Amino acid sequence: MRKKKRAQKIVFKSEKDVPLMAMSTGTMLHNKTGAWRNIKPVIDLDNCIQCGICWKFCPDVCIFVEDELPVIDYDYCKGCGICAEECPTKCIAMVEEEK
């Protein structure tokens, strides 16, 4: 099982503390970006062959392996569909997000 990384959140007290040049605002562990999506991947675990390709190709690192099966962290998944496209058994379906 993957452990969540601890990250320090960057907080500016006022606009005067913000640097004049572009910079990273820190890790995405504090910026849950999953609300951006309108479709989400759903894995059919009965047909999953546990190859790890979905995990390997996920650009947001929101797929992890738990008990030898892939699990999607929807707090960070943006719904890009790369995991579904790369899955060799096509057991990942992109379904419309319910709001």
MDTraj code that builds the backbone (N, CA, C; nanometers):
import mdtraj as md
import numpy as np

residues = "MET ARG LYS LYS LYS ARG ALA GLN LYS ILE VAL PHE LYS SER GLU LYS ASP VAL PRO LEU MET ALA MET SER THR GLY THR MET LEU HIS ASN LYS THR GLY ALA TRP ARG ASN ILE LYS PRO VAL ILE ASP LEU ASP ASN CYS ILE GLN CYS GLY ILE CYS TRP LYS PHE CYS PRO ASP VAL CYS ILE PHE VAL GLU ASP GLU LEU PRO VAL ILE ASP TYR ASP TYR CYS LYS GLY CYS GLY ILE CYS ALA GLU GLU CYS PRO THR LYS CYS ILE ALA MET VAL GLU GLU GLU LYS".split()
xyz = np.array([
    [0.0838, -0.1170, 0.0000],
    [0.0000, 0.0000, 0.0000],
    [0.0888, 0.1240, 0.0000],
    [0.0481, 0.2231, -0.0743],
    [0.1229, 0.3470, -0.0859],
    [0.0899, 0.4390, 0.0303],
    [0.1928, 0.4949, 0.0911],
    [0.1717, 0.5918, 0.1973],
    [0.1640, 0.7309, 0.1367],
    [0.0767, 0.8141, 0.1913],
    [0.0664, 0.9523, 0.1464],
    [0.1910, 1.0278, 0.1904],
    [0.2437, 1.1081, 0.1005],
    [0.3605, 1.1882, 0.1331],
    [0.3188, 1.3076, 0.2169],
    [0.4047, 1.3449, 0.3070],
    [0.3806, 1.4664, 0.3850],
    [0.4437, 1.5811, 0.3089],
    [0.3703, 1.6865, 0.2968],
    [0.4201, 1.8023, 0.2237],
    [0.3870, 1.9289, 0.2992],
    [0.4751, 2.0246, 0.2875],
    [0.4527, 2.1518, 0.3537],
    [0.3732, 2.2417, 0.2597],
    [0.2662, 2.2957, 0.3080],
    [0.1831, 2.3844, 0.2284],
    [0.2445, 2.5242, 0.2282],
    [0.2525, 2.5847, 0.1095],
    [0.3051, 2.7196, 0.0974],
    [0.1899, 2.8174, 0.1125],
    [0.2005, 2.9078, 0.2086],
    [0.0956, 3.0059, 0.2347],
    [0.1595, 3.1444, 0.2365],
    [0.1005, 3.2360, 0.1612],
    [0.1460, 3.3749, 0.1612],
    [0.0543, 3.4554, 0.2518],
    [0.1117, 3.5373, 0.3391],
    [0.0328, 3.6173, 0.4328],
    [-0.0421, 3.7295, 0.3612],
    [0.0167, 3.7822, 0.2570],
    [-0.0492, 3.8866, 0.1783],
    [0.0087, 3.8843, 0.0379],
    [-0.0452, 3.9674, -0.0503],
    [0.0058, 3.9725, -0.1885],
    [0.1483, 4.0264, -0.1932],
    [0.1920, 4.0961, -0.0883],
    [0.3292, 4.1480, -0.0832],
    [0.4315, 4.0355, -0.0659],
    [0.3881, 3.9223, -0.0128],
    [0.4780, 3.8094, 0.0082],
    [0.4957, 3.7237, -0.1179],
    [0.4084, 3.7426, -0.2156],
    [0.4146, 3.6636, -0.3391],
    [0.5333, 3.7120, -0.4213],
    [0.6203, 3.6219, -0.4679],
    [0.7366, 3.6624, -0.5476],
    [0.6938, 3.7274, -0.6793],
    [0.7815, 3.8132, -0.7332],
    [0.7524, 3.8828, -0.8582],
    [0.7694, 3.7933, -0.9805],
    [0.8336, 3.6803, -0.9635],
    [0.8540, 3.5893, -1.0763],
    [0.7730, 3.4618, -1.0561],
    [0.7559, 3.3889, -1.1635],
    [0.6816, 3.2629, -1.1559],
    [0.7546, 3.1650, -1.0655],
    [0.6772, 3.0884, -0.9908],
    [0.7351, 2.9868, -0.9026],
    [0.6302, 2.8800, -0.8750],
    [0.6746, 2.7692, -0.8293],
    [0.5834, 2.6625, -0.7925],
    [0.5126, 2.6986, -0.6623],
    [0.3853, 2.6655, -0.6541],
    [0.3132, 2.6880, -0.5292],
    [0.3138, 2.5634, -0.4424],
    [0.4021, 2.4726, -0.4735],
    [0.4158, 2.3548, -0.3905],
    [0.3513, 2.2322, -0.4513],
    [0.3491, 2.1284, -0.3748],
    [0.2980, 2.0007, -0.4193],
    [0.1477, 2.0042, -0.4447],
    [0.1013, 1.9174, -0.5309],
    [-0.0414, 1.9062, -0.5582],
    [-0.1143, 1.8281, -0.4481],
    [-0.0418, 1.7815, -0.3470],
    [-0.1073, 1.7114, -0.2363],
    [-0.2054, 1.8023, -0.1644],
    [-0.1845, 1.9333, -0.1731],
    [-0.2746, 2.0282, -0.1088],
    [-0.3761, 2.0857, -0.2068],
    [-0.3556, 2.0636, -0.3357],
    [-0.4434, 2.1183, -0.4387],
    [-0.5181, 2.0047, -0.5065],
    [-0.6263, 1.9636, -0.4474],
    [-0.7032, 1.8519, -0.5029],
    [-0.7705, 1.8979, -0.6318],
    [-0.7260, 1.8396, -0.7421],
    [-0.7670, 1.8858, -0.8745],
    [-0.8716, 1.7966, -0.9397],
    [-0.9225, 1.6994, -0.8687],
    [-1.0198, 1.6074, -0.9257],
    [-1.1516, 1.6713, -0.9626],
    [-1.1835, 1.7854, -0.9067],
    [-1.3094, 1.8524, -0.9381],
    [-1.3112, 1.9088, -1.0793],
    [-1.1993, 1.9080, -1.1487],
    [-1.1915, 1.9611, -1.2841],
    [-1.2586, 1.8699, -1.3855],
    [-1.2688, 1.7424, -1.3562],
    [-1.3095, 1.6462, -1.4587],
    [-1.4611, 1.6429, -1.4777],
    [-1.5018, 1.5981, -1.5977],
    [-1.6441, 1.5740, -1.6233],
    [-1.6682, 1.4275, -1.6600],
    [-1.5603, 1.3524, -1.6828],
    [-1.5688, 1.2071, -1.6979],
    [-1.4620, 1.1453, -1.6082],
    [-1.4873, 1.0236, -1.5624],
    [-1.3906, 0.9598, -1.4738],
    [-1.3685, 0.8155, -1.5157],
    [-1.2492, 0.7621, -1.4885],
    [-1.2219, 0.6225, -1.5191],
    [-1.2793, 0.5310, -1.4108],
    [-1.3389, 0.4215, -1.4539],
    [-1.3895, 0.3194, -1.3627],
    [-1.3283, 0.1869, -1.4070],
    [-1.2657, 0.1170, -1.3138],
    [-1.1949, -0.0071, -1.3459],
    [-1.2833, -0.1272, -1.3186],
    [-1.2953, -0.2152, -1.4178],
    [-1.3636, -0.3440, -1.4014],
    [-1.2593, -0.4411, -1.3470],
    [-1.2543, -0.4568, -1.2156],
    [-1.1497, -0.5372, -1.1521],
    [-1.1588, -0.6855, -1.1860],
    [-1.2763, -0.7321, -1.2308],
    [-1.2895, -0.8729, -1.2698],
    [-1.2097, -0.9041, -1.3962],
    [-1.1924, -0.8050, -1.4834],
    [-1.1185, -0.8256, -1.6078],
    [-0.9765, -0.7703, -1.6043],
    [-0.9386, -0.7071, -1.4946],
    [-0.8049, -0.6496, -1.4804],
    [-0.7009, -0.7614, -1.4692],
    [-0.5925, -0.7488, -1.5469],
    [-0.4860, -0.8499, -1.5430],
    [-0.3682, -0.8046, -1.4555],
    [-0.3848, -0.6937, -1.3863],
    [-0.2852, -0.6423, -1.2915],
    [-0.1495, -0.6176, -1.3576],
    [-0.1533, -0.5605, -1.4784],
    [-0.0295, -0.5356, -1.5530],
    [0.0417, -0.4082, -1.5076],
    [-0.0314, -0.3137, -1.4481],
    [0.0293, -0.1904, -1.3998],
    [0.0470, -0.0827, -1.5055],
    [-0.0032, -0.1044, -1.6253],
    [0.0136, -0.0050, -1.7311],
    [-0.0636, 0.1225, -1.6986],
    [-0.1813, 0.1111, -1.6410],
    [-0.2580, 0.2311, -1.6034],
    [-0.1790, 0.3138, -1.5032],
    [-0.1188, 0.2487, -1.4060],
    [-0.0364, 0.3163, -1.3059],
    [0.0828, 0.3853, -1.3715],
    [0.1450, 0.3157, -1.4650],
    [0.2658, 0.3674, -1.5301],
    [0.2372, 0.4917, -1.6137],
    [0.1243, 0.4959, -1.6824],
    [0.0961, 0.6042, -1.7747],
    [0.0165, 0.7194, -1.7144],
    [-0.0323, 0.7070, -1.5931],
    [-0.1127, 0.8134, -1.5329],
    [-0.0267, 0.9383, -1.5108],
    [-0.0580, 1.0490, -1.5795],
    [0.0248, 1.1695, -1.5648],
    [0.0060, 1.2406, -1.4313],
    [-0.1004, 1.2108, -1.3598],
    [-0.1261, 1.2763, -1.2318],
    [-0.0908, 1.1894, -1.1125],
    [-0.0355, 1.0727, -1.1359],
    [0.0048, 0.9796, -1.0315],
    [-0.1107, 0.9572, -0.9336],
    [-0.2306, 0.9384, -0.9872],
    [-0.3466, 0.9186, -0.8995],
    [-0.3932, 0.7732, -0.9008],
    [-0.3189, 0.6854, -0.9679],
    [-0.3487, 0.5421, -0.9625],
    [-0.2391, 0.4770, -0.8797],
    [-0.2800, 0.4001, -0.7816],
    [-0.1832, 0.3248, -0.7015],
    [-0.2337, 0.1824, -0.6871],
    [-0.1471, 0.0946, -0.6420],
    [-0.1801, -0.0473, -0.6309],
    [-0.2015, -0.0814, -0.4844],
    [-0.3161, -0.1424, -0.4573],
    [-0.3498, -0.1855, -0.3219],
    [-0.4005, -0.3289, -0.3306],
    [-0.3399, -0.4190, -0.2574],
    [-0.3730, -0.5620, -0.2626],
    [-0.3649, -0.6141, -0.4053],
    [-0.2618, -0.5702, -0.4784],
    [-0.2308, -0.6123, -0.6152],
    [-0.3317, -0.5645, -0.7198],
    [-0.4211, -0.4743, -0.6834],
    [-0.5201, -0.4210, -0.7772],
    [-0.5075, -0.2692, -0.7861],
    [-0.5322, -0.2120, -0.9043],
    [-0.5229, -0.0663, -0.9178],
    [-0.6394, 0.0039, -0.8496],
    [-0.6094, 0.1167, -0.7874],
    [-0.7090, 0.1991, -0.7202],
    [-0.6881, 0.3429, -0.7683],
    [-0.7966, 0.4117, -0.7997],
    [-0.7875, 0.5489, -0.8487],
    [-0.8214, 0.6452, -0.7355],
    [-0.7352, 0.7419, -0.7141],
    [-0.7602, 0.8468, -0.6155],
    [-0.8323, 0.9602, -0.6882],
    [-0.9645, 0.9645, -0.6757],
    [-1.0453, 1.0610, -0.7489],
    [-1.0269, 1.2046, -0.7005],
    [-0.9615, 1.2246, -0.5878],
    [-0.9322, 1.3611, -0.5437],
    [-0.8370, 1.4310, -0.6401],
    [-0.7557, 1.3526, -0.7117],
    [-0.6536, 1.4097, -0.7990],
    [-0.6729, 1.3750, -0.9466],
    [-0.7535, 1.2758, -0.9785],
    [-0.7754, 1.2340, -1.1175],
    [-0.8481, 1.3444, -1.1937],
    [-0.7922, 1.3841, -1.3089],
    [-0.8528, 1.4894, -1.3902],
    [-0.9386, 1.4329, -1.5029],
    [-0.9436, 1.3000, -1.5163],
    [-1.0283, 1.2392, -1.6182],
    [-0.9715, 1.2478, -1.7589],
    [-0.8408, 1.2442, -1.7722],
    [-0.7788, 1.2585, -1.9049],
    [-0.8034, 1.1370, -1.9941],
    [-0.8228, 1.0194, -1.9345],
    [-0.8519, 0.8990, -2.0120],
    [-0.7306, 0.8237, -2.0627],
    [-0.6119, 0.8654, -2.0275],
    [-0.4915, 0.7956, -2.0738],
    [-0.4882, 0.6533, -2.0206],
    [-0.5295, 0.6335, -1.8958],
    [-0.5302, 0.4985, -1.8384],
    [-0.6223, 0.4063, -1.9189],
    [-0.7400, 0.4560, -1.9561],
    [-0.8358, 0.3758, -2.0331],
    [-0.7824, 0.3460, -2.1729],
    [-0.7158, 0.4434, -2.2319],
    [-0.6609, 0.4253, -2.3669],
    [-0.5470, 0.3238, -2.3680],
    [-0.4642, 0.3241, -2.2648],
    [-0.3471, 0.2369, -2.2601],
    [-0.3766, 0.0972, -2.2058],
    [-0.4900, 0.0765, -2.1419],
    [-0.5223, -0.0537, -2.0823],
    [-0.5319, -0.1609, -2.1909],
    [-0.4498, -0.2671, -2.1818],
    [-0.4508, -0.3696, -2.2861],
    [-0.5787, -0.4541, -2.2889],
    [-0.6479, -0.4656, -2.1766],
    [-0.7711, -0.5456, -2.1736],
    [-0.8962, -0.4591, -2.1840],
    [-0.8771, -0.3275, -2.1926],
    [-0.9883, -0.2313, -2.2024],
    [-1.0873, -0.2484, -2.0869],
    [-1.0349, -0.2731, -1.9677],
    [-1.1224, -0.2897, -1.8505],
    [-1.1436, -0.1579, -1.7772],
    [-1.0909, -0.0475, -1.8322],
    [-1.1147, 0.0845, -1.7743],
    [-1.2079, 0.1600, -1.8676],
    [-1.3221, 0.1967, -1.8144],
    [-1.4213, 0.2719, -1.8926],
    [-1.4271, 0.4143, -1.8411],
    [-1.4432, 0.5077, -1.9335],
    [-1.4605, 0.6481, -1.8968],
    [-1.6099, 0.6742, -1.8902],
    [-1.6585, 0.7107, -1.7713],
    [-1.8009, 0.7336, -1.7518],
    [-1.8243, 0.8783, -1.7104],
    [-1.9422, 0.9281, -1.7431],
    [-1.9755, 1.0659, -1.7098],
    [-1.9836, 1.0849, -1.5600],
    [-1.9244, 1.1925, -1.5154],
    [-1.9225, 1.2252, -1.3721],
    [-2.0619, 1.2680, -1.3271],
    [-2.1045, 1.2188, -1.2136],
    [-2.2325, 1.2599, -1.1562],
    [-2.2052, 1.3679, -1.0529],
    [-2.2692, 1.4797, -1.0664],
    [-2.2479, 1.5931, -0.9754],
    [-2.3583, 1.6009, -0.8739],
])
top = md.Topology()
chain = top.add_chain()
for i, resn in enumerate(residues, 1):
    res = top.add_residue(resn, chain, resSeq=i)
    for name in ("N", "CA", "C"):
        top.add_atom(name, md.element.get_by_symbol(name[0]), res)
traj = md.Trajectory(xyz[None], top)
